[in-house]
Amino acid sequence: MKIGCHAVLFKESIALKTDKTLQDLNYTGAEGIEFGSRFFNPQNASSMIPKLKQNRLEVFGLHKGCSLVDFVDDVEKCKTELSEVANILQQTKLTNRIIMTGQLPNMDLKDEDDLGEPRLLKSDFVVRIAKNIEDVIKFIFEKYGIEVLYHNHFWEFKNNNLIYTSLINYAPSLNFALDIGWAISENYDYLSTIKKYPNRFYYLHLRDTNFDEMNKAKFFEEKQDLYKEIGEGEVDFIGLLALMNTFEKSILVVEYESGPIDKERYKKAISYLNMIKRNLLNK
């Protein structure tokens, strides 16, 4: 079991202040990091890779957003976008994982009942998305040796989990970077899903929250404000880590997307999770 951080809290500092940011992430005790592909390219690879090694940080995954409807409307665009990232990773050996977020056509309409795109409420259309994602990620793996994992927000669990269930059922080669916080926000039983598909759910984004407060929230920003520091909410991290510890491999990524840009937040979270990990290993 490996435990690390999502560098999204540091935003563009990962590219503009690389030395300082990697030092801060090393300070947290993280074994690895995840960050956006927009902050990494072949031009800065030669300088970043030695710094990652110096700070004893593995890159768990490189994040990339793709529009969900484009997997039907312009599938070649999606293949090109993912291929560009995969090509960089193949050249640099930075990581063998792309963490793909499924974006909506108009992110400003994410709180609308139809997510700003009525077709996303139709089962046949969403199944086409899933099947085309399957084709694209198989192409990426066969050509570049790069795995694509799907990272969720809350919209995948709308309409009786239509998008998420379709991805599980109709993109069988797709593994997941399950964000438990957004799953909780829609009352999705993520633990049952992990247990059912352990090989596809070895990679988690960790958040903490109060369940009742979160389930009463209706809007994206409202939900986002309800996330707490790891260990200060109601998520059973002891049980979760005990489950993930039974897997052949597992990666847990602490995600603080908002709030103070403070390395101490990550250090406290990593220390808490490592304490649980040590206790599990000593049993």
C-alpha positions in Angstrom: 0.0 0.0 0.0 1.4 3.4 -1.1 0.2 6.7 0.3 0.7 10.1 -1.3 -0.7 13.5 -2.2 -2.6 15.1 -5.1 -0.7 18.3 -5.9 -3.8 20.1 -7.1 -3.7 22.3 -4.0 -0.4 23.8 -5.1 -1.8 24.4 -8.6 0.8 25.9 -11.0 3.5 25.9 -8.4 4.4 22.4 -9.4 5.7 23.9 -12.7 6.7 27.4 -11.6 8.3 26.7 -8.2 9.2 23.0 -8.8 12.1 22.8 -6.3 10.1 24.3 -3.4 6.9 22.4 -4.2 8.6 19.0 -4.4 10.5 19.7 -1.2 7.2 20.6 0.5 5.6 17.3 -0.8 8.6 15.3 0.4 8.3 16.9 3.8 4.7 15.6 4.1 6.0 12.0 4.1 4.2 11.2 0.9 5.6 8.3 -1.1 4.2 9.7 -4.4 2.2 12.5 -6.0 -0.4 13.0 -8.7 -0.5 16.3 -10.7 -2.0 17.7 -13.9 -0.5 16.9 -17.3 -0.7 20.6 -18.2 2.3 21.1 -15.8 4.5 18.5 -17.4 5.9 18.2 -20.9 9.1 16.9 -22.5 10.8 20.3 -22.2 10.7 20.3 -18.4 11.1 16.6 -17.9 14.9 16.6 -17.9 14.9 19.0 -14.9 11.9 17.6 -13.0 12.7 13.9 -13.0 16.0 14.2 -11.1 14.2 16.5 -8.6 11.5 13.9 -8.0 14.2 11.3 -7.3 16.0 13.7 -5.0 12.9 14.2 -3.0 12.1 10.4 -3.0 8.8 11.0 -4.8 7.2 8.6 -7.2 4.6 10.0 -9.7 1.5 7.9 -9.2 -0.4 9.4 -12.1 -0.7 12.4 -14.5 -4.1 14.0 -14.5 -5.9 14.8 -17.8 -9.5 16.0 -18.4 -11.6 14.9 -21.4 -15.1 15.8 -22.3 -17.4 12.8 -21.8 -19.7 13.7 -24.8 -16.6 14.0 -27.1 -16.2 10.2 -26.7 -19.3 10.1 -29.0 -19.2 13.5 -30.8 -15.4 13.6 -31.6 -13.7 10.4 -30.4 -10.6 11.1 -32.4 -10.1 14.3 -30.4 -10.2 12.3 -27.2 -7.8 9.7 -28.6 -5.4 12.5 -29.7 -5.6 14.3 -26.3 -4.8 11.1 -24.4 -2.2 10.0 -26.9 -0.3 13.3 -26.4 0.0 12.6 -22.7 0.8 9.0 -23.2 3.5 9.8 -25.6 5.2 12.1 -23.0 4.9 9.4 -20.4 6.4 6.8 -22.8 9.3 9.0 -23.5 10.0 10.1 -19.9 9.1 6.9 -18.0 7.6 9.3 -15.4 4.6 7.0 -14.7 2.5 4.5 -16.6 -0.8 6.0 -15.5 -3.1 8.7 -16.9 -5.8 9.7 -14.4 -8.6 10.9 -16.7 -11.4 13.1 -15.4 -14.7 12.9 -17.4 -15.7 16.5 -17.9 -19.1 18.0 -18.9 -19.6 20.0 -22.1 -20.4 23.1 -20.0 -18.9 22.9 -16.5 -21.0 25.9 -15.4 -24.1 23.8 -15.8 -22.9 20.9 -13.7 -25.6 21.5 -11.0 -28.5 21.3 -13.5 -30.7 18.3 -13.4 -29.6 17.3 -16.9 -25.9 18.3 -16.3 -26.3 20.8 -19.1 -26.5 18.0 -21.6 -29.8 16.0 -21.9 -28.1 13.2 -23.7 -26.2 12.3 -20.5 -29.5 11.2 -19.0 -30.1 8.6 -21.8 -28.8 5.2 -21.2 -28.0 4.4 -24.9 -25.9 7.5 -25.3 -24.0 6.9 -22.1 -23.3 3.3 -23.0 -21.9 4.6 -26.3 -19.5 6.8 -24.3 -18.4 3.9 -22.2 -17.8 1.6 -25.2 -15.8 4.3 -27.0 -13.7 4.9 -23.9 -13.0 1.2 -23.8 -11.7 1.4 -27.4 -9.6 4.4 -26.8 -7.9 3.2 -23.6 -7.1 -0.2 -25.2 -5.5 1.7 -28.0 -3.5 3.8 -25.6 -2.3 0.8 -23.7 -1.4 -1.2 -26.8 0.5 1.6 -28.4 2.2 3.3 -25.4 1.9 0.8 -22.5 0.1 3.5 -20.5 -2.9 2.7 -18.3 -5.9 5.1 -18.1 -7.8 5.3 -14.9 -11.1 7.1 -14.6 -11.4 9.8 -11.9 -15.0 10.8 -10.9 -16.7 13.8 -9.5 -20.4 13.7 -8.5 -22.1 13.8 -11.8 -21.3 10.2 -12.6 -23.6 9.1 -9.8 -26.6 11.1 -11.0 -29.6 9.4 -12.5 -29.1 6.2 -10.4 -25.4 6.1 -11.1 -25.9 5.9 -14.8 -22.5 7.1 -16.0 -20.5 5.2 -13.4 -22.3 2.0 -13.8 -22.1 2.2 -17.5 -18.3 2.7 -17.3 -18.0 -0.3 -15.1 -20.1 -2.5 -17.3 -19.2 -1.4 -20.8 -15.6 -0.4 -20.4 -14.2 -3.6 -18.9 -10.6 -2.6 -19.5 -11.0 0.6 -17.6 -9.7 0.9 -14.1 -10.7 3.7 -11.7 -9.1 6.4 -9.5 -12.2 6.5 -7.3 -12.7 9.8 -5.4 -14.5 8.6 -2.3 -15.5 12.1 -1.3 -17.6 12.8 -4.4 -19.0 9.2 -4.2 -20.1 10.0 -0.6 -21.6 13.2 -1.8 -24.2 11.2 -3.8 -24.5 8.5 -1.2 -22.8 5.9 -3.5 -21.8 2.6 -1.9 -18.2 2.7 -3.0 -17.1 0.1 -0.5 -19.3 -2.6 -2.1 -17.9 -1.6 -5.6 -14.3 -1.8 -4.4 -15.0 -5.3 -2.9 -16.7 -6.4 -6.1 -14.0 -5.2 -8.4 -10.7 -5.1 -6.4 -8.4 -5.2 -9.4 -10.1 -2.2 -11.0 -10.3 -0.1 -7.8 -6.8 -0.2 -6.4 -6.3 3.5 -6.7 -8.3 5.9 -4.5 -8.5 9.7 -3.9 -9.2 10.2 -0.2 -11.4 12.9 1.3 -13.2 13.1 4.6 -16.6 14.6 5.5 -19.7 14.4 7.6 -22.2 12.1 5.8 -25.4 13.8 6.8 -24.2 17.3 6.0 -22.9 16.2 2.7 -26.0 14.3 1.7 -28.1 17.4 2.3 -26.0 19.5 0.1 -27.2 20.0 -3.5 -24.6 22.0 -5.3 -21.0 21.5 -6.3 -19.5 24.4 -4.4 -21.6 23.6 -1.4 -20.4 20.0 -1.4 -16.8 21.1 -1.9 -16.9 23.3 1.2 -18.0 20.4 3.4 -14.8 18.4 3.0 -12.8 18.2 6.2 -9.2 17.4 7.0 -8.4 13.7 6.8 -9.3 12.0 10.1 -11.7 14.8 11.2 -14.8 13.5 9.5 -16.8 10.3 9.6 -15.0 8.2 7.0 -13.8 4.9 8.4 -10.2 5.0 7.3 -9.2 2.1 9.5 -11.7 -0.1 7.8 -10.9 1.3 4.3 -7.1 0.8 4.7 -7.7 -2.7 6.1 -9.6 -3.5 2.9 -7.0 -1.9 0.6 -4.2 -3.7 2.5 -5.6 -7.0 1.3 -5.0 -6.1 -2.3 -1.8 -7.1 -4.2 -1.3 -3.3 -4.9 -3.1 -0.2 -3.7 -2.5 3.5 -4.0 -4.1 6.0 -1.7 -3.9 9.7 -2.7 -4.9 12.5 -0.2 -6.8 15.2 -2.1 -7.2 18.7 -0.7 -8.6 20.7 -3.5 -9.4 23.9 -1.6 -8.5 25.6 1.6 -5.1 26.8 2.9 -2.2 26.0 0.7 -0.3 24.5 3.6 2.0 21.5 3.5 1.2 20.8 7.2 -2.3 19.7 6.2 -0.8 17.0 4.0 1.8 16.1 6.6 -0.9 15.6 9.3 -3.1 13.5 6.9 -0.2 11.3 5.8 1.0 10.8 9.4 -2.6 9.7 10.3 -2.8 7.3 7.4 0.7 5.9 8.0 -0.2 5.2 11.7 -3.2 3.1 10.5 -1.0 1.4 8.0 1.7 0.5 10.6 -1.0 -0.8 12.9 -2.3 -3.1 10.1 1.2 -4.4 9.3 1.9 -5.1 12.9 -1.2 -7.3 13.5 
